[in-house]
C-alpha cells in the first residue's frame, strides 16, 4: 500500500511540473512538446538500465521470447500513451488532468477479468467504478470549462492505453522487472524522440530545462519500476485502482507549483470525494488469496 501511494505521489507531481516546464521554457508546438517527452523517457530508461547493471553486475537482458512483449509494453505504456498525454496536458488544467488520470483505475477493474483468470468483476466493483467515473466526468461537464477532445479527450484516451500497457507489463515483466522497465521506457522514449526530431522539435538547453527534465526522468524511472513490481506481485485491478489517489496528489501539487486554486471549489471537492468513495468500494470488493 505504501509503495502504491508513493507512486501516485510521484506521478501526481509530474503533471504540474510538465505544465510549468511548458511555460518556463516557452514550449508551445506539438513537436517541441514531444521532444520534451522523448528526452525525459530516454533518460528514465537509461537511469533504470544503469541501476540494474550496477545491481546485477551484468548488462540487463530479457528472455528472447519476451522481447516482442516488452516492445509492445513500451509502445503502449510510454510511446503512444504519452504522445497523446503530453498534447492533452497542454490543453487542459493540471488538476483536471490528474482527475481524468484516475479513469485508468476503473478501466483496469472493468477489463482485468477479461485477461486474468484470478480477477473477478463483482457488484461492489461495478458500483465503485460507476461512482468514481461519475466524479471523473463531473469535473469535465461544467458550463465554465466544457469538454475538449484535444485536451480532456486525449488525456482520457491515453489512460485507456495506460491500462492496456499495464496489462502487457504484468505479463512480460515477471522475473525481469527492472530489465523490462528499462527497455520499455527506452523504446517508448526513443519512439517519441524520433517523431519529435522528424517534426523539428526542440527546447532550450539551460540549467532550468536540465533540472526539469532530470526530475521528470527520475519520477518515471522510480515510479514505473516500483509500479511494474507491484503489478507482477498483485492483481492488476488491486494495484491500478490506487491511481484514484492521483487526483488528490496531483491537485495539491498543482496548487503548490502552479497556484491552481480551483481544487478548493465545491465541484472539484465533490469530484474527489466521489473518486475516493469509488476506490474504497473497489478495494472492499477485492478478494486476496493467502
Protein Blocks (a to p, Z undefined) as FASTA:
>chain_A
ZZmmmmmmmmmmmmmmmmmmmmmnopabfklmmmmmmmmmmmmmmmmmmmmmmmnopacd
ddfklmmmmmmmmmmmmmmmmmmmmmmmmmccfklmmmmmmmmmmmmmmmmmmmmmkbcc
dfklmmmmmmmmmmmmmmmmcfklopafklmmmmmmmmmmmmmmmmmmmmmmgoplmmmm
mmmmmmmmmmmmmmmmmnopacdddfklmmmmmmmmmmmmmmmmmmmmmmmmmcfklmmm
mmmmmmmmmmmmmmmmnopaklmpmklmmmmmmmmmmmmmmmmmpccdZZ
